[in-house]
Amino acid sequence: MFKDEVRNRRTEHIQQTVRTGMSRLENVMGDSVMRFRHMPSRAKVLIFISAVLSLFIYLYLAKWLFQSDSDQDFESLLETEKCPACYGGSACGLIYYKQIQFSGMSKYRVLDILNGKNVHVGSIKPSGKEIVMKKLATDTEIKKLDVRICKEALRQEDCDVARVIPRTNLSLSLHSGPIKPELLRDTGAFMFACPSYRLLDRMWTYFQEFKKKDEIFMSDKMQVLYSALANGEVLMLQTFPKSEGWPFPEYLGSCGRVVVVEHAGRPLSDFVSSSFQIRAGIAYELLNIAEKLTTMSDYGLYLTDVNLENFAVDYSGKVTVIDLENIIVVDKLAIQAKKPKGWNEPLESPFSDCDGKNCLIFNRDEMCVRLNSDHNYNAICRNLLSHYAVEDRMPNGFLHSMPTSAEDYWDLKNLLEECARPIHKEGRWKVKDKILHALKALRDGDQQHLDTNRARDRQM
């Protein structure tokens, strides 16, 4: 009874408060109306005009902030006015003729302030092909490079980079001759860490941003120079194309300071909690990538930045490397021709012990003079597959929670241990094929271990 009485009193108090509040609101509104009626006609007109203007401004701002890609001014994104200090122009037609339709958060300009990586997703009309548009750097990094270009040209920090990039120290030699491998090495691009004329020839052979095919203009050389300075990924995508079997996204072109590539799927991090069979299939793809980059060509491509966000998985389970900035390219034929000391001795990467965190220790100079290296197998096993692979969303490696069949019959845990932290000479080369065989069987649901156990039981 006491509780009911308290509840009733509380209800009555709330109702009285609401009635009082509504009464005060009515009085205020009534007073406002009375004041408006007694105002001079000129004041009423001014208030009406102010209200209309305010509504118009609010509606305009809302339209500007939340406009879709069909209305968006692309210039602030593309920065085409900075060319030839840019990546190219082959994809500008797709953009200016509105063949690219943004999707998701990329549709709304106001959300660009949250897009620190400058990555936009969308599709190409009318095919519907999903694409990604990337600036390959943050706004801060892009600004920092522009300042560097201006300083090297002895100009103020806010100079017109399009006009002064041919006057920088790096570009002076290009006025009277071709780009040389040493110049691209000096840009700091990982792609040219081990420069060779043959690699440079391949780059020009596959280059898609020529102003005129089969003729190299000064602007072409400036675009290559800027690309190497900003992010060598745009050159990697062209030089080692998907069409030839390289595990990279298809390059669809550039426009100003934006590159357009195919959408390769969801990030690898989305699959950390998938079933072990699914993860085994993805792991098989990852180790195959290590094999392909190491052996498929007379160039060795070595991954030096391996983490969950640098790989994507499509609907069929195919894995693609989506961050190519830190790949070192080694010309194997150049090594065979020069035969530096120890060139034919296999290079074994040391175990990277980094206080329980993901890292990769490698010697770039050694990689540049060795015909064979186990670096890629080390990178995939150490930073993704084994229990040493530690990231926020992956505390025990991508192949965590192994079933008994994987650990006992296929001996996968021990094989991965040898791959990540070998105790035998050339251990990674000796176990990589065994790991691939085990992962393929686990991916396909191979029941060989059950058949073996049944045969053993019958014999007993």
N, C-alpha and C positions, 0 to 999 in steps of 0.2 A: 504493500500500500504506500509506504513511504517513497519507494522508487518511482511509482506511478505519479505521485503528487509532484515530485521534483521534475519529472519529465514534462508534465503538463505545464508547470510554471515556466520551464525553459522554452516550451513551444509558444506560450503566450507572450513571453518577452521578445522572442524573435519576430513574431508577427507584429507586435507593437513597434519594434525598431524599423521594420520594413515600411509600415504605414507612415511613421514619422518621416522616414527618408523620402518616400514618394511625395508626401505633402510638401516637404521643403523643395524638392525638385520642381514640382508644379508651380510653387511660388516664385522660384528663380526664373523659370521659363516665362511665367506670366509677367514678371517685372521686365524681362528682356524684351518681350513683345511690346509692352507698353512704351518702353524707352524708344524702340525702333519706330513705333507709330508717331511719336512726338518729335522725331528727328526731322531736320530740314530735308527737303527733296534731294538737294545736292549731296548730302551725306549718305542718304539711302542709295543713290546711284553709285557713289564711290565704294560703298560696302559691297554692293552687288557685283561691280566690276572686279573688285579684289577677290571675291569668292570664286568667280568664273576663272580668273587668271590662276588662282591657286590650284583649282581643280585641273586646269590644263597642264600646269607645270608638273603636278603629281602624276598625272596620266603619262606625260612625256617621259618623265624619269623612269616610271615603271616599265614602259615600253623599251627604253634604252637599256635598262638593267637586265631585263629578261627577254630581250629579243632573241630569236632563233638564228641559226646559221644562215638562213636565206636572206636576212636583212643585215647581217653583221658586216662591219667595215673590217676587211681582212688586213689592211695595211699595217696596223699596229702589231699584228701577229707575224706577218710575213717579213716586214722590213725590207722589201724589195729595193727601196731607195738606197740601201747600203751596198748593193751589188756594184762591182764584182767582189766585195768583201762579204760573200755569201756562198751558198752551196750550189746554186744553179737556177734554171728556169724552166726545165722540161715539164713540170707539173702545173705551171701557172694556168694553162688552159683549163684543166680540171676545176680549178678554184674560181677563176674569174667568170667562167661560163656556168657556174653554180651546179657542177656535176657532183660535188661532194656535199653530203648532207650529214651534219653532226648529229650525234646521239648522246643520250644520258646527260651528265653534267656538262659536257662540252657544248651543249646547245645554248647555254645561258652565259652571257658575257660577264655578269656580276660574279660568277663563280670562278673566273680566271684567277682571282686573288688567292684562291685555295689550291690552285694548280701549280705548285712550286716547281714540278718537273717539266712543265710545258709540254704535256702529252695530251693529245685530243683524239677521240675515237669517233668514227662515223662510217659512212658507206658511200660507194660510188653509184650514182644513178645512170642508167636504169637497171644495171646488172645486180645491184644490191651487194656487191663485193665489199666485205668489211675491211676498213683500213685504219691505220694509225698515223696521225700527223705529229711529228716531234721536232722540237727545236734543238735537241741534243745537248742542251745546257740550260742552266737556270738563268733568270734575268741578271742576277749578280755576276755570274761567270761571263755572260755575253758582254755586259758593260765593262768588266775588267779587261777583256780582250780588246775591246774598242779603245780603251784608254791606252793599252800597251801599243797598239798600232799607231795611235796619234803621237805618243812619246817617241817611238822609233823613227817616226817621220819628222821629228823635231817640231811638232805642232802642239797646240793646247789640247787639254784632255777632251774637250767637247768638239773636236774637229770633225770635218766631213770625211769619214773613213773611206767612202767610195772613191774620193779623189786622191787621198794620200797613201793608200795601201801600196801603190806602185813605187812609193818613195821610201819605204821602210828599208832597213839594212838588209833584211832577208831577201827582198825582191830586187835589189839593185842589179844583181847578176843576170836576172831574167830578161832585162832589156836587150841584151846582146847575145843571149844563148838559151838553151833549153834548161828545164829543171834537172838538177843533178840529185842523185840519191842522198848525198851528204846534206844537202839543204833540207830535204824532208826529214832526215834524221834529227836535224837541229831544231825542228819544230816541236819535238817531244812526243810526236804521235807514236803509239806503240806499234802500229802497223809497219812503220819504217825504222824500228829499233835496230834491225839487221838489214840495212839497205843494200840493194843490188840493182844494176841496170835492167836486169831481166824482170824484176818485180815492177820497176817503173814502166817498162814497155807493156807489161800486162795491164797495168792500171790504165794507161792511155788507150789500149786496145778495147777495153770494156767500158770506158768512160762514156756516159750518156748525156753529159751536159755541154757538149761542144756548141759553140755558136754556129759553126759550119762544119759539117762532117768531114773528117780527114784533113782538117786544117786547124792548127793550134794557134789561137790568137793570144795576145797578152792577157786579155780578160779571162781566158780559160786557165792560164797559169795562175792568175790571182785567185781564182775560185778554188783550185787545188791547194794552193798555199793556205788560204783561209780555212778550208776544210780540215787540213792537217793540224792547224793551230787550234781550231775550235773543238773538233771531235772527228777522229779518223773513221768513225763508223760509216759515214756516208760514202767514203771511198772503199771501205771493206765490202759493203753491200753490193757495189758495182763490180769490183774486181773479182770477187768470188761469189758469183750469182747462184741463186737457188736453182735456176734452170739446169745447172751442171751438177746438181746433187749436193751442194754445200748446205749444211743445216741452218740456214739463215732465212729471214723473211724475204719475200720478193720485193725488190726495189721498184717503186712505181714512179719515182721522179722527185725533183725538188722545186721549190718556188721560194726565192729569197733565202731566208734563214730557217726554212721548214723543209723537212723531208717527209715523203709520203711512202709508207710501206704497207704490205698486207697485214691484217690482224692475225697473229699466229695462234691465238687461243688464250686460255686462262693461265695466270701465273702458277708456277710450280708449287708455291706455298698453299694453294687451294687444295692440294692433294695429299698433304701430310697426314691427314686423318682418314684417308680412303682405306678400303680393304687391302690386305697385304698382297693379294693377287694383282690388284690394279697398280699398286706401288711397285711390285716386281716388274710389271710390264714397262712402267715409266723408267725404272732404274736400268732396265735392259736398253732402252732408247738412249739414256744418258751415257752409258758406257760405250755404246755404239758410236755416239758422237765423238767421244774421246778417241776411239779407234779411227774413225773417219778423218778427223782433223790431223791425226798423226801420220796416217799411211796412205790416204787415197790419192795423193798427188806428189809431184816433186817439190811441193812447198809444204813445210810443216807449220801448222797454225796452232799456237799454244795459248790456252785460256789462262789468264792470270787473275781474273776476278770472278770467282765462282760462288754464287749464293742463290737462294730461292727465287729472287726477283729477276734474275737474269735469264731465266728459261720460261718458255710457255708450252702448254700442252693443248692440242686441239681435240675435237670431239672424237677422233679416232684413236687417240693416245699418242700421236706423233709429237715429238719434242723438238723445239726450235730454240736456238740461241738468239735472244732478242736484244742483248747488249754486247756490241762488238767493239766498243771503244778500246778495251784493254787486251786485245789479242795481238800477240807477237807473231810476225810472219818470218819464217826462215827459208831462204832459198837453198834447197839441198844441192842443186846442180852447181851453184856458185861455190858451195863448200867443197864439193868433189873436185872442182876445177882448181881451187886454191890450195886445198889440202893443208890447212893449218895444223899445228901440232895437236895430236890426239883427236883429229877430226872423225875417225871411224871407231872411236871407243864410245860405247853407249853412255849417255849421260843419265845418271840416276839422281832424282831429286831427293833432298833430305826430308825427313819427317818434320813437319811444321808444328812445333810444340809452343802454343801461345796462351798458356795459362787457362786452358779449357775454352778458348774462343776459336772461331773460324779464322784462319789466315793461311797464306801460302808463301813459303820461302822459296825463292828461285834466284838463279844467277843469270841475268840477261846476257852478259858477255859470253858465258859458257854456252848458252843456248844458241848463240849466233854462230858458233864454230863447230858444233857437233851435228853429225848427220842424223843421229837417232837420240831421242830423249823420251823418258817415261813420264814427263811432266803432266800430260793430260790425264793419264790413268790416276796419277797421284791426286790431281786436283778434284776429280769426280769422286774418288773413294774417300779422300780426306775430308772434303768440305760438304759432301752431300750424302753419301751412302752409308758410311761406317758410323760407329757410335762416337767417333771423334767429332763428327759434324754437329756443331752446337749453334743454334740460332734461337731467337725468342720463341718462335712457333715450332721449333724442331729440336727439343732438348736431347734426344737420343739418336739422331740420325734419321734419314728418310726411310730406312728399312728397319725401323724400330718394331718391337713386338713380333719377332719372327715366330712362325709356327714351328712345331717340333720337326716337321719334315725338312724345313729349310735349314735349321740349325744342325740337325743330326745327320740326315741322309745326304743332303747336298753340301754340308759342311760350310755353309755360306758365311757364318760369322767369322770363322778362322781365315777363310779366303779373303774377306774384306779387311781383316786385320793385317794380313800380309801385303795387301794392295796399299793400304794407308800407311803402314809402318813396317816395312819389310825387314826381315832378319836374315834373309838369304840374298846372295848376289843375284842381281837382275830379277828379284822376286816378283816385281809387278808384271813383267813380261810373262813370267811363268804361270801366274794365276789368272790373268785377265780373261783368257779363253774359257777357263773353268767357271769363272764367275758368270760370263755371258751364257754359257750352257745351262748353268743352274737357274739363272733368272728367266731364261726362255722357258724352261720346264715349269717353273713356278707360275709364270704368266699364263701358260697354256693349260694349267691344271694337270700336269703329267702325273699319273698315278704309279709310275715305275717303282717308287719306294714301297707302295702297298703290295704290288705284285711280288717284289723281292721278299717281303716279310711273310707273305702267304706261302711262298715256295719253301722258305726256311722252316716254317711251322709244319708243313707237310713232311719234310725230311726228318723232323724231330719225332 
